[in-house]
């Protein structure tokens, strides 16, 4: 079976400078998996250099080759910088996420 999640890492000169995690959600509407992008992190000194764009491109290609229905992620409503970064890559949303969390963190 497939692992519950996998990581994509971006290295520069042998050092990991950016990462993201993929988890999978089965879509009965599409009869295939949706790949969820989570745990996005780019080291502060490496931001605004196209590293997330590179990771996203690699993930997008891998998802298409695997037969995934598409990619999704969520971002805090106040994180305008993240929204802009995702939108410039062509991502869009017509969903609103609702939650009932049992922790305060």
Long-range contacts (C-beta under 8 A, 24 or more apart in sequence): 5-38, 7-39, 8-55, 8-58, 8-59, 8-62, 10-51, 10-54, 10-55, 12-46, 17-42, 17-43, 17-46, 17-51, 18-42, 18-43, 18-46, 18-51, 18-52, 18-54, 18-55, 19-55, 20-52, 20-55, 20-56, 20-59, 22-59, 22-63, 25-72, 27-69, 30-69, 30-70, 32-67, 32-68, 32-69, 33-66, 33-67, 33-68, 33-69, 34-68, 34-69, 34-70, 34-71, 34-72, 35-59, 35-63, 35-66, 35-68, 35-70, 35-71, 35-72, 36-71, 36-72, 36-73, 37-71, 37-72, 37-73, 38-73, 40-73, 40-82, 52-85, 53-89, 56-89
